[in-house]
Amino acid sequence: MVEWKSLPGSAIANFGVAHFDAHYDASTRINVRMFYRPPAGILGKFFAEMVGADAEKILDQDLKRLKYMFEKTEFPSEQKQGTREEQDLLKTATT
């Protein structure tokens, strides 16, 4: 289990918990419960959803990058280039 809470003065106040549960097929299920207060309240949330920056979409992308990092045994190097998707995931995951 991982719990977090944003620091005072953060741009977006948030807190949450992630549970990592072993699954019968040797995989791991991650259950995330997150709460946040978007800037500008409900109007800010609506605007973020309209431009594709809503919290659920961002969290899904972050979990996909985490899964990629956990499952990938080697990262693409300059000598061996991975697929475009692998390169994008690696670039985002390491910034």
RODO-2510 file (C-alpha; in nm, 4 decimals, decimal comma):
residues 95
     n   res          X          Y          Z
     1     m     0,0000     0,0000     0,0000
     2     v     0,1168     0,3497    -0,0843
     3     e    -0,0459     0,6628     0,0542
     4     w     0,0274     1,0217    -0,0418
     5     k    -0,0785     1,3760     0,0302
     6     s     0,0270     1,6880    -0,1570
     7     l     0,2396     1,9467     0,0171
     8     p     0,0801     2,2666     0,1476
     9     g     0,0726     2,5260    -0,1283
    10     s     0,0684     2,2708    -0,4120
    11     a    -0,1001     2,3852    -0,7323
    12     i    -0,3500     2,0989    -0,7034
    13     a    -0,4270     1,9725    -0,3535
    14     n    -0,4614     1,5942    -0,3592
    15     f    -0,4326     1,2791    -0,1526
    16     g    -0,4863     0,9126    -0,2118
    17     v    -0,3955     0,5515    -0,1589
    18     a    -0,2842     0,2729    -0,3941
    19     h    -0,3257    -0,0935    -0,2994
    20     f    -0,1138    -0,3560    -0,4753
    21     d    -0,2938    -0,6922    -0,4663
    22     a    -0,1446    -1,0203    -0,5862
    23     h    -0,3639    -1,1833    -0,8471
    24     y    -0,4115    -1,5583    -0,9013
    25     d    -0,2207    -1,5574    -1,2324
    26     a     0,0977    -1,4038    -1,0820
    27     s    -0,0002    -1,0550    -1,1958
    28     t    -0,0651    -0,7615    -0,9655
    29     r    -0,3818    -0,5571    -0,9527
    30     i    -0,3463    -0,1924    -0,8523
    31     n    -0,6473    -0,0204    -0,6967
    32     v    -0,6098     0,3568    -0,6740
    33     r    -0,8357     0,5887    -0,4814
    34     m    -0,7481     0,9538    -0,5320
    35     f    -0,9097     1,2793    -0,4309
    36     y    -0,8150     1,6228    -0,5573
    37     r    -0,9318     1,9798    -0,5601
    38     p    -0,8943     2,1215    -0,9111
    39     p    -0,7995     2,4859    -0,9551
    40     a    -1,1145     2,6927    -1,0198
    41     g    -1,3321     2,4205    -0,8678
    42     i    -1,5917     2,2442    -1,0805
    43     l    -1,5341     2,4826    -1,3715
    44     g    -1,1645     2,3941    -1,3678
    45     k    -1,2491     2,0231    -1,3678
    46     f    -1,4881     2,0690    -1,6588
    47     f    -1,2307     2,2680    -1,8584
    48     a    -0,9581     2,0079    -1,7899
    49     e    -1,1879     1,7318    -1,9166
    50     m    -1,2652     1,9344    -2,2296
    51     v    -0,8952     1,9684    -2,3183
    52     g    -0,8164     1,6055    -2,2321
    53     a    -0,6229     1,6759    -1,9111
    54     d    -0,8639     1,5220    -1,6629
    55     a    -0,7221     1,3384    -1,3617
    56     e    -0,8543     0,9943    -1,4614
    57     k    -0,6851     1,0094    -1,8024
    58     i    -0,3553     1,1285    -1,6518
    59     l    -0,3653     0,8586    -1,3840
    60     d    -0,4321     0,5898    -1,6470
    61     q    -0,1330     0,7105    -1,8502
    62     d     0,0899     0,7170    -1,5418
    63     l    -0,0116     0,3627    -1,4448
    64     k     0,0649     0,2395    -1,7979
    65     r     0,4145     0,3953    -1,7725
    66     l     0,4628     0,2337    -1,4301
    67     k     0,3567    -0,1050    -1,5691
    68     y     0,5969    -0,0609    -1,8610
    69     m     0,8865     0,0222    -1,6293
    70     f     0,8154    -0,2766    -1,4025
    71     e     0,7811    -0,5243    -1,6874
    72     k     1,0545    -0,4032    -1,9195
    73     t     1,3842    -0,5801    -1,8491
    74     e     1,5946    -0,3524    -2,0679
    75     f     1,5480     0,0038    -2,1770
    76     p     1,6082     0,1093    -2,5373
    77     s     1,9564     0,2514    -2,5775
    78     e     2,1074     0,4639    -2,8496
    79     q     2,2478     0,1496    -3,0152
    80     k     1,9190    -0,0429    -2,9989
    81     q     1,6114     0,1682    -3,0608
    82     g     1,2783     0,0399    -2,9320
    83     t     0,9435     0,1046    -3,0903
    84     r     0,8092     0,4588    -3,1034
    85     e     0,5691     0,3756    -2,8180
    86     e     0,8541     0,2383    -2,6031
    87     q     1,0604     0,5519    -2,6672
    88     d     0,7689     0,7784    -2,5724
    89     l     0,6958     0,5798    -2,2544
    90     l     1,0618     0,5819    -2,1531
    91     k     1,0984     0,9541    -2,2194
    92     t     0,7879     1,0363    -2,0154
    93     a     0,8717     0,7907    -1,7357
    94     t     1,2196     0,9351    -1,6816
    95     t     1,1290     1,3055    -1,6791
***
